[in-house]
């Protein structure tokens, strides 16, 4: 395998070719940094967290594919992944996971002690998550914690503490993550039922759309509470209205529970996150 082929395999293993997950992880992290700083965050902290998000998302993808390597070949959407198809060995994948994990931890060591402690919890959660799909019908709820852990870390890095508004944002992102990852799980529901993978899409059953709607509403209320705690104004409120619009559109897409529209609804959450981040930044600017 030449260098170009090796890069292609690593790119697909770490999902660098599919940045949606990185972006969904990035927007709430950036929101946390902006809120913690009361505007523009420290440039050093900002750069560390942006790089850290990219690396940790890659780590999460590697450990997820390692855990699912014997199952992904039975799922239409995942059967061509490098570990499932045998393009890369488990030993090489785990070595890459360790290298990237150490790189991320090295970045964290440039910050304060509280961030270091929180980062240890974060990597443990990242490793545990893929295996929750074997034991619980609620892996999306565990993922919500993993996907939101950068929020208290961002506050700790910027301010040295984790105030109440951080936990409102944490809760908002948790509800939102469960909602959009359930949409994602609806794409694979038929395959997951056959091979025994558990998900909230299976748990919610015929009430999936309604429960996703409740999680979207809870996320909205918590985003409002986070903004209220930070004394945000009209521009941020417009971003929240945009979030409502995107959520309504997503409900329309998943109405028929068809694979392609459900996946489109999942992808649409990137724009919802971007709208929230831009509106928050603009609210401080204006």
C-alpha positions, 0 to 999 in steps of 0.5 A, spaced: 500 500 500 503 506 497 502 513 501 496 515 497 492 509 499 494 509 506 492 516 507 485 514 504 484 509 509 486 513 515 482 519 512 476 514 512 477 511 518 478 517 522 472 520 518 476 526 515 472 525 509 466 526 512 466 532 517 459 532 519 461 529 526 467 534 527 462 540 526 457 538 530 462 537 536 465 544 534 459 548 534 457 547 542 464 547 544 465 554 540 459 557 543 462 555 550 468 558 549 465 565 547 460 564 553 465 563 558 470 569 555 464 573 554 465 575 547 472 573 544 476 567 547 483 567 548 486 565 542 491 560 545 485 556 548 481 557 541 486 554 537 487 548 542 480 546 542 479 547 535 485 542 534 483 538 540 475 537 537 478 534 530 483 529 534 478 527 539 473 526 533 478 522 530 479 518 536 472 516 537 471 514 530 477 509 530 474 506 537 467 506 534 469 502 528 474 497 532 468 496 537 463 494 531 468 491 526 465 484 526 458 488 525 459 493 520 460 488 515 452 487 515 450 494 515 449 497 508 452 504 510 458 501 514 460 495 510 466 499 506 469 502 513 476 500 513 476 495 519 470 492 517 473 491 510 480 489 512 483 494 509 487 496 516 489 491 521 486 492 528 493 493 531 494 499 526 488 502 528 489 502 535 496 504 534 493 510 531 488 511 536 493 511 542 498 516 537 492 521 536 490 520 544 497 522 546 497 528 541 490 531 544 492 530 551 499 533 550 495 539 547 491 539 554 497 539 558 498 546 555 492 548 559 490 548 567 489 543 572 482 542 572 482 542 564 487 536 565 482 532 570 476 533 565 480 531 559 481 524 563 474 523 564 473 525 557 477 520 554 474 514 558 467 516 556 470 516 549 472 509 549 466 506 553 461 509 548 462 504 542 461 498 547 454 501 550 450 499 544 451 492 546 448 493 553 443 498 553 438 501 548 440 508 550 447 509 547 445 516 544 444 518 551 451 516 553 453 519 546 450 526 549 455 526 555 461 524 550 459 529 545 458 535 550 464 534 555 468 539 551 463 544 554 465 544 561 472 543 559 472 550 555 469 553 561 475 550 565 480 553 560 477 560 559 475 561 566 478 556 571 471 554 573 465 551 571 459 555 572 451 554 572 451 557 565 456 551 562 451 546 565 445 549 562 449 549 555 451 542 557 444 540 558 442 543 551 447 540 547 445 533 551 438 533 549 440 536 542 445 530 541 440 525 543 435 528 538 439 528 532 443 521 533 436 518 534 435 521 527 442 518 525 440 511 528 433 511 524 437 510 518 440 503 520 434 501 524 432 495 520 440 493 519 441 494 527 434 490 529 437 484 525 444 484 528 442 486 535 445 493 535 441 497 540 439 504 539 434 509 541 431 509 534 429 502 536 427 504 543 422 509 541 419 505 536 413 508 533 413 514 537 420 516 535 418 522 531 414 525 537 420 523 542 425 526 538 421 533 538 420 533 545 428 532 546 428 538 541 424 542 545 428 541 551 434 543 547 431 549 545 429 551 553 436 549 555 439 553 550 434 559 552 436 558 559 444 558 558 443 565 554 439 568 560 444 566 565 449 569 560 445 575 559 444 574 552 440 579 547 435 579 541 441 577 536 442 570 540 434 570 540 434 570 533 438 564 532 434 560 537 428 562 532 432 559 527 434 553 531 426 552 531 426 553 524 431 547 522 428 543 528 421 543 524 424 542 517 427 536 520 421 533 523 418 534 516 424 530 513 423 524 518 416 524 518 416 518 513 422 514 516 425 513 510 433 512 510 435 518 505 430 523 508 432 521 515 440 522 514 438 528 510 435 531 517 441 528 521 446 532 516 441 538 517 443 539 524 450 542 522 446 548 520 442 549 526 449 549 530 452 554 525 446 558 526 446 558 534 454 559 534 453 565 529 448 568 533 451 568 539 458 571 536 454 576 533 450 578 539 456 579 543 459 583 537 453 588 536 
